[in-house]
Amino acid sequence: MTADRSAAAIAAIRINGVDCPVPADPRMSLLDLLRETLHLHGTKKGCNQGACGACTVLVDGERIVSCLSLAVQHAGRSVTTIEGLADQHGLHPLQQAFIEHDGFQCGYCTPGQICSAVGMAAELKRGVPSHVTQDLASDHVAFSPDEVRERMSGNLCRCGAHNGIIDAISETYAEAAE
């Protein structure tokens, strides 16, 4: 590598199942890489401070706010955006539930809400407790509306569609938790 630190670095990141050798300025956020370089505009830039959750994506199945993460930190890892949740057979069940339960109004926060909920379900499945988990001694975390509200509290909806969002998530994952 040359002494010129502004030269682009090459990082291979698996994005939505596709290995992408991506020229990445070491200062570029994962969000900017997705939106500006790869033109994956489903992930939204809200506050750009990690406070709203609009930019939530999954990295190796874990939810993160992509505005606070450097793209080069994810070399060799797997990133899933809202565009990567659906498959050739149709929408992800959670995407369909958001439609059925009016889990959006303007829709700006929806991609981050859905990615966060997918990550939340994985946390519940692994038994990761939250601040409202009733039985901390158990390896199993009971699915409840309180757990959903607590775990989704990092994703804001300024339009007030939270009831539809909680209903969509609850319907999708309550059956799986039983």
N, C-alpha and C positions, 0 to 999 in steps of 0.2 A: 504494500500500500504506500502511496506517496505521502509526502508531508502535508499536502493540501487536504485538510480535513473536510472541505466543502464538497469534495468529489463524491459522487453517488456510490453507495455500497450495494452489492448485490446480495439479496437475501431470498432464499427459497422458502415460501410459506404456502401451506396447503390451505386454500380458501374455497369453501363450499365443495370440497372433494377434488379440487384441481390444483396440482402443484404449479405455483406461479413464481418463476424467477422474476423478482421485482426490483427495479432500480429504486433504492430507498435512501433518501437523505437521512443520516442518522438522527436528525432532529424531527423527522416527520412522524406525526402520531399515526396510530393504526387507523383511526377514523379518517384522516386525510388521505392515507394510502387507499383505503376502500373507496372513498367518494371521488377524490380528485384524480388518482392514477388509474384505478381499476374501473371507475364509473359504476360502482355498485351504490346506487343512490338510495336504497331502502333504509340503510342506517342513517339516522338523522343527526345533525349537529344542533344541539339545543343550547345549553349554557356554556359548553366548552370548558367546564370547570368540574365535571364529575358529579354535579348535584342533582341533575334532572333524570338521568337514566335513558334519555332518548337515543343515545349512541350505544346501548348495550348490545354486545355480541357474545358468542360463546367461543372460548379458547380451550381446546381439549375438553369440551363439555362444561366448563366453568364459566359463569357469566362475569363479564368485566365491562366497565365503561371504557370504550375505545378511545375517547378523547384524551384520557390521561395516560395512555400506554404508547410507548414508542414502537413503531412498526418493526424495527430491527430486533426487538426483544422477542419476537415471535417466530424467528427463523427456526425451521424444523418442527413447528407446531401446527395444529389444525384449527383454523378459524371458521366458524359458521355464522353467516349473517342471515337476515330474514329471507333473502333470496335462496338460501341453501336449505331451508326447512321443508319446503314442498318437494315432492318427487314427481316422477312421471305419471303416477296414478292420481295425483291431485294435491290439494292443500294439506298441510299438516293438520291434524285434528284440532289443535288449538287455534289455528288460523280460521278454520271453519266455525268453531265455537264463538270466536269474536264476532263473526258475521251474524250468527244466529242470536246472540245475546246483546247486540248493539254495543259491543265493547269498545266503541270509538265514536267520536263525533267528527272532529277535524281530521283525525287519523295521524297527526304528526308523531305522537308518542307511541303509536301502535307497534311498529317494528321492535322498539326497545322493550315494550311491555311483553310482547310475545317471546322474544329471546330470553328475557329475564325469567318468565314463567317456565320455560323449558329447563333452564338452569336450576330454578327453584325445585322443580319436580325431581331432578337428579339429586339435589341435596336431601330432600325428604326420603328418597329411596335409600340413600346411604346412611340415613339416621343422623344427619347433622342437625343439632338442636338450634333453636332460635331463642330470643328473649321471652317468648310466650310458651315455649315447650313445657308441658305439664310434668312429664316424667323424665327427668334427666338421667335416671339410672338405667333406663331401657335403651336397647340398641335400635328400637323402632320409634319413630316420631309419628304420632297420630295426625292424620290429615284433618284439618279443621279450617273454617273460615278465618279464625284468628291467626293461625299459622300463615295462611295465604296473605292476609293483610300485612302482617309483620314483615314477611319476606319480600313483599312487593313494595314496601314503603320507600325504597330508593328510586322508584319509577313514578314520576309525577304526571298527572293528567290535568292540564289547566282547564279543560272543557267540562270536567265533572262527570266523566263516564266511568268512574271507579266502580259503581255497583255492577254495571254490565261486564267490566273487566273481571271482577271477583267472581261473578256468576259463571263466566266463560271458563275461567281457570278451574273453579270448583267442579263444574260439570265434567270437564275433560279429565281431571286427575282423581276425583273422588272414587270413580269406578276402579281405577288402577290401584288405588290404595287399599281397597277392600280385599 
